[in-house]
Every structure is written in structure tokens, then in C-alpha cells.
Amino acid sequence: MNVYIGNGFHAFALVALLAGAFVSPAGANMVALKRNASLTHTDPLGTGNNDASVLHVSFQALGSGDVVTTTVKDAFLYDANPTAGHPWRNYGVTTALLSPYTLFEFNLAVAPGLIGGTVSRAELRFYFTSGNTVYQAGRVLTAWSEGNKHDAYPGAAPAAPGASKYHPNGLNTGNTTPGTWQSGTFSATGATGDTGSGLDGDMARSRKAGTNNRWMVYDVTDILQNWVGGSSANLGFWLRNNNYVINSSEAGTGQQPVLFIDYAPKLPKGTVILVR
């Protein structure tokens, strides 16, 4: 007999000969997905700021023991100074993500039962060191590669496919290869056809704790539910950050992007939940 501990009660799961799959009670699991297992709610630069004013209270109780480490892809698409080739260059290996677009993609499969489960709340938290303009956001519609370069063409040795402003998986060695990003990928409305928080590009939905060296949190609940429910593919988030500088997954452990998820996991087929 397997014991399943939910939120505030105990449920005993017995395997029975039943068809179909069940989802455990809402709020049963809360995890923090990030590249490194360290999790802090206090400003890692020691300024005394914390994320209490921006992160949902339920996630503020999570610590390093609640982290599920995962692979995180991130890169920024640079469009400054085209004559120097920046829009064709890859910026996938860097600690600071610049304007105009930042991409994040978390591997969700590592969280037990998340794929096929029910998401009740999800928030993306990242740390910015400077910036004061309006944000937009949405989900990426085109598969892309992080790359292995910083301010270099993705096809330069050692060559690896890498995202740039003009190509999601470029292998170019110069200012060539026009873009093949899907139309609408970076539109202000984000993912056409979806509704709800995290999809309409309205960054008034985001919350930030001050101006510089602070956390910013974005509600991505509906995006996560669509991904784990199979109605859309997880190709990551895009953020239009204008003049913001965001710390990447290669930054200091306390400053790395974190995806907080509160969800009811999908249980194996044939599982019966008896609540006492």
C-alpha cells in the first residue's frame, strides 16, 4: 500500500483494476524549478530586499528542500548595432540577459506527476539588476536552441545551433540566414487563442519590488496548465524587457530564474484515492 500525503490530510492510495487516470487533490504539491538547488527569498546582493511583496504567500514558504533541479534554457536576442552583426549572433551563454527579448524554457518533466496534472498557480520569478520600462510577455511558438556562444555566430567553432534575433536555431557564420521565427511569436498578445493571466502581454500583471536589484514575478498559471495538459507545447517564455538586465540561469545561485508551481499531480492509472 502506498501512502500519499496531500495538503492537510492523509490519503491512502490502493492500486485497483480500474481504467482511466485520477488527479490528486489540488494543492498537493508545490515545487520550485530551477537550475541549482539553492533557493532564497532575500536579495542575494544583501540589500535587505526580499520577494514578500511580489511572490504569492504560499510560495514564500518554500525553501531549498522544495527545489527540483532541472535544465533551464535561456538566451537573449540582441538587435543593437546591426552593422556589427549583433542580430545574427547567439547569446546563450551569459549571466546577464539584455534587451529586447529574453527567452526561458524549463524542463517540466522532472516534477513528479506534473505532466497531465492540474496547475492551481504558477509564477515565474527572475532577478533584474536595472531597468524601468514596461514589460510584455508570452509563450514562445517556435522551437529554439540556447546555443553555446556569447556574442558570436552560432556556426563558429565549436558550432552549435543557437537562437538569434533572425533565427531560432541558426548555424550561420556571418550576417546571413533570414529569420524563421513563427509569425506572431513575439506579438504583444503572446499566444493567440489562449486566455487568462500570463498570455495577454500586459505586464501590469507582473509585480516587481522596486527599481534596481529586485525580484520580478509574473503569473504564468494558464500557460503552465496548457503545457502540462497537452493543449500547447512547452517551447518556453519570452519577455520583452526593453532596458532591463535580467540574471540568467548561469548567474549566482540565488539570482537564477525560478518557476514556482502549485499543482495536483496526475496519478498512475488504476489508482484509487481513499480519504480518511
N, C-alpha and C positions, 0 to 999 in steps of 0.2 A: 504494500500500500504506500503510495506517495503522498507526502504532506505538502499542501500548497498553502502558504501563508499570505493572505490578502491584506487589505487595508483596514485594520481594526477588528478583524475576525479571523477564525481559522476555518479552512475548508479542506476536507479530505477528498482526494481525487482517486476514484476507483476506475480501473480500466474495464469497460463493458463492451459487448459486441453490438455497438451502435454505429450507424452510418452518420457521416457529417462531422463537422468540427464545431467546437464551442469556444467562446471567448470568455476569459475570466472576468471578474467584476472590475469596473472602471476604477482607476487609481491604484491598481495593484502594484504597478512597477513605476519607479521613477529612476531615470538614469541620466548621466551626463556623458555625452560622447565627445571625446577629444583625442588629440594625438598622444598626449602624455598623461600619466595618471594623477598628476598633481592638480588640485582644484582649490582655488581661493576665492573669497568674496571681498577681500580687502585689496585696495590698489597695490599692485606689485611694486610700484615705484616708491611706496612709503609715504605718500602724501596725506594719508588718512582717509581718502575717499573709499567708498565701498559701493556695492551694487544694490543695496537695500531699496533705493528709490526707483530702480528700474526693473529689477528681476522679480518675477512672481514670488510671493512669500513661500509657497511650497517648495520652490527650487532653492531658496536661500538656505534651507536646512540640509542640503546635500553637501557631502564632503568628498575627500579623495577616495574613500571607500566605496562611493557610489559611481565612480567613473568607470566606464567601459572604454578602454582604449581602442582606437580604430584608425584606419588610414584616412587622411584628410588631404584632398587635392585643393590647392589654391594657387591663384595666379592673378596678375593684373594685366589689363590690355591698355597699352600706353599709346597715346596719339600725339604726343608733343613732338615738334620738330621733325616732320616727315622727311626732310632732306637728309637727316642723319639716320633714317631707316627705322625709327622707333616703332611705327605701326606694324612693321613686319617682324619685329624682334620678340623673342619669348622672355617672359619674366615669371618663370615658375619656381625659381629657387631664390628666395629673398625673404628677409624678415619683415619688410615693410611693403604694404600693398598700396599703390598710388592710384590716381585718377586716370581715366574717367570710370572704368569698370573694373570691379573686383569679382572674382569667381570663387565659390566654395563648393566642395562636394564631399559629403561624409558617407562612408560605407555604413549602411544601416543594418546589414545582415548580422553584425556581431552582437546586437542586443537580443537576448533570448525572447523569442515569440513576437518580436516587433512586426516582422513581415506578416501581414494577414491579421494583425491585431487592430485595436481601436485606440486612436490617439485622442486624449481629452485635452491636452495642452502641450504645445511645443514652442520653445523660444530659442532664438539664435542670439548668443551674446558674443560680442567682439570688443576689442580694446582699441581705442583710437588715441593717437598722441597729439593730433592737431586737426583743425577743421571747423567750419561754422556755417556750411551751406545746407540747403535742403537735400534730402536723400530720396532716392527711388529704389525700388527693389522688385524682384520677381523670381520665377524659376527659369532655369536655362532650358531651352528647347532643342539644343544641338549637342551631341556628344562631343567632348573636348578633351584634350590632353594637357596635363600640367606642364610637361616639358622638364628639361634639366638645365636650363640656361638662366643667366641673369644679364639682360641687356646684350643678347647675342642672337644670331639667327638660329632657329631650331635645327637646321640641317648641318650646322658647323660641327666638327668632331668634338666629342662623341655625339653623333647625330641621334636625335630622338624627337618624335612628333611633339609639337608644342603649340599652345594657343598663342595667338597674337590678335591684334585688332582686325587683321584682314584674313585670318584663317583659324579655325578651331583646332586643327591637327597638322599644322604646317611642317614641312621639311625643307623649306626654302633656305638658300644660302645667300640671298640678296633681296632687293626690293621687288620681288615678283610674287606670283601666285595670288590672284584676286580672291577675295573672301568667299567662303561658302557657308557662313553662319545662316541658319534658317531665318527666313523673313519673320520679323516680329519678335525675335529672341530678346532684344533689348528695348522693346516698346515700353512706354510708360505704364501700360496696363498689365504688364507681366504676362501671365498665362491666360490667353483668350479662352473663354468658355468656363473658366473656374470662377467661383465667387467666394467672398469672405476675406478674412484677415490674411495679410501676407501675400496677396495676389494683385492688389489694385495699384501698387506703386505709390501709395500715399504714405510717405514716411512720417506723417503725423502719428501714425500708429506705432512708430518706434519711440523709444524712451531713452534719453541719454542723461547722464549725471554730470552736467556741467559742460565746459567748453573744451579743455585740453586734458590729456592724460586721464581719461574716464572710460567707463563701460558704456556701450550702446546695446540695447536689446530690441529684437524685432520679433513680433508674433508670427510664427510660421505654422500654426496649428493645421490650417486647412491644406497647406502644401504637403505636410507630413502625412496627413490622413490619405490624401490622394495617392501618394507614393506607396505607402505600406498596403493600401487597399487595392493597388494594381490599376487604378484608373489613369495614371500617368507615370512616366518613367522618371526615376531619380537621376537627373543629369546635373543636379546642383542648383545653387542660388546665384543670382547676380545682384550686385549692389552698384548703383551709380553713385560714386562717392565724391564727385567734383573735387574739392580741395582737401578732402580728408586723407589722413595717413593712418592705415589700419595695420595692426600687427598680425602677422601670418602664423601658420602652424609651425613655422621654423623659428619663431620668436621665443623669448623666455617662457618657461613652462606656465607661469601664472598669467601670461598675456595671450595665450593661444585662444583661437576661436573655440567656443563650446556650444554644442547643441543639446539643450535640456529637453527631455521628453517625459511626459506622464502618460502612461498607456496601460491598457488591459491587454495582456499578451494572448495570442492565439494558442490554444492548447491542442495537443495531438488528437487526431480523430479517434473516437471511441472513448473519450474521457468524460466521465460524469462527475459533476460537482455537487457534493452533499455539504450543506452549510449547517454548522452546529452553533 
